[in-house]
């Protein structure tokens, strides 16, 4: 998998889901290349870009091959039947589900975005002291990453980012920036460990937000990935509103940025409309298309954010975005405590070895007080508190 | 499917999911019978019971056949790939998901249990006037069924049940009773439209709750089903804690009660540990095993109750249990408003033709006030209010 020309060797370690190993399988290359050359010449994503993109730009999921992929997920659908041994049939999860999901459920990372997504909550106006207190609380809990608002947002955001980077926390500090070189430079100057870069990839956002097409996005991504990696800083590439984007384009674009050396691709359910089965479909397809880590971001407009996060892990995602109490734009994203309640039963040892659940209560009270909300009577963390 | 000996012809109409039509396929009978006779003679569920149970008692999902079933759910896993037409790939749900789920998402029923499950919420102590107000509110909203606490629970419960039956509501009134003839007689005397009968089917409940085995349960169920149906009252059979029960036993038992003429089987995630993929597995298997309606009951301990309800509908369930604000034992079950937020985008016309969403606000405020809780800042109904 790792070659001198393939920056995938620099990726952070991650757990490969079913089929993930096929992403850099040489046997896929030829078919994909011929497909890219043979179909849809009008589609800019199928045309060669500049070197080295042209060399790397080979969709490894061509049309003819996609139908022949092994249907790894099929085991979910044959797992409950009369022939399940009695000892397995009564467990909380079906045997097949456990087999499919055990890898990522025993090894995933949390990117807490209370200080970025959470800042978009209607009553959140964090000052520096509050941001530091929240960052320290998140670090004490054990989140793997703390995501901050872009330093390009305001001078205050920049100064706060710098201050939080200087705290010497165990958690990596990443900031959420546009796919823009000035933003990347400013972020790196603050001392962050990583860049969470995004750009709109749905047709709506391409038309009404930045007015650019997929070719522009691919070229821009390449430029920034190279710059950020040359500074030895981690980088994620994410399509904003990617769940509503043309998913064949997303698979091709993410396959490209994977080969360009991103540490993670991010997939966002920006409007909160994704359903669990759709999440399984898409993350499963993405897991087969890229070798890098996969970060997911689920809004909670239909009450499915926690479940979607769990299903994403089962399908091969490696990183889940959360906020304390789920605060965020509209009615927010996956709550940190809710995610814990959901993953503790799947691999208690892993979760307890990594995260200090006893710190949740303090964190939830702190954030509730700062943003002026009451902790919901049916907060999912309830079940954790009563079981631990 | 309907024969003189097969009471399935009396069932309420329901939408048949993928594979549901196989449940009474004669071709299944022989294999199942030979399997039942050839394996596990020690398992009482494989041994003949008394007539007419013995005649009816043929599991239609025998061991050898289970592996050969068409894997209808497989379409979920091949739906997102490079060959999706552009016009489909960008939609909220994948094409295959829409095809699989469109039937039940365009035709399902709500069994609201605020006056039964909700009574188990820590601060719920409804008086008669409050119960009537809540029942009227639920009826105005348009729930299909209102579930009440068993009249056998107390003289007050019995009197309240009778009072609510006399209100002349459009919604059917059902009450939740033990698998016990005295309870059934008392319930029918109050004038209910239906009986929601349950009995523990997990090994824990069989051992520590009623101390009976599956043979006892099957025989008892037969007796009560016959009595209730002879009174022209609707009947559901449900295994308490059925998600943690031996699922091959559940499939066999439910197949039996289906043939005995129940209108619905109910499947309950009593401890709230079911995950979406597990729900798909089990409801999909159950949909293939029975021809009657399927009711589901999801607790929210891990924050997946809304998502699990949606996935259950996609897999072939027909009835979803809810309560206003999700109140119930521990941190409750699927909230009525949250379910609405989740199903409105899937079939807006169906949902709006059946349910009056503008009544939700009143219902939520009414119940919140009665049980003394604050409506959560992140209540999922928020997204409905802001989109309608």
Interface residues (C-beta under 8 A of the other chain):
Chain A: X35 X59 X61 X62 X63 X66 X67 X69 X71 X72 X73 X74 X76 X77 X78 X79 X80 X81 X82 X83 X84 X86 X89 X90 X91 X92 X93 X94 X96 X97 X101 X202 X203 X243 X244 X245 X246 X247 X248 X249 X251 X252 X272 X273 X274 X275 X276 X277 X278 X280 X281 X282 X284 X285 X300 X301 X302 X303 X304 X306 X307 X308 X310 X311 X314 X325 X326 X327 X330 X331 X332 X335 X338 X341 X342 X345 X346 X373 X374 X376 X377 X378 X379 X380 X382 X383 X386
Chain B: X35 X59 X61 X62 X63 X66 X67 X69 X71 X72 X73 X74 X76 X77 X78 X79 X80 X81 X82 X83 X84 X86 X89 X90 X91 X92 X93 X94 X96 X97 X100 X101 X202 X203 X243 X244 X245 X246 X247 X248 X249 X251 X252 X272 X273 X274 X275 X276 X277 X278 X280 X281 X282 X284 X285 X300 X301 X302 X303 X304 X306 X307 X308 X310 X311 X314 X325 X326 X327 X330 X331 X332 X335 X338 X341 X342 X345 X346 X373 X374 X376 X377 X378 X379 X380 X382 X383 X386
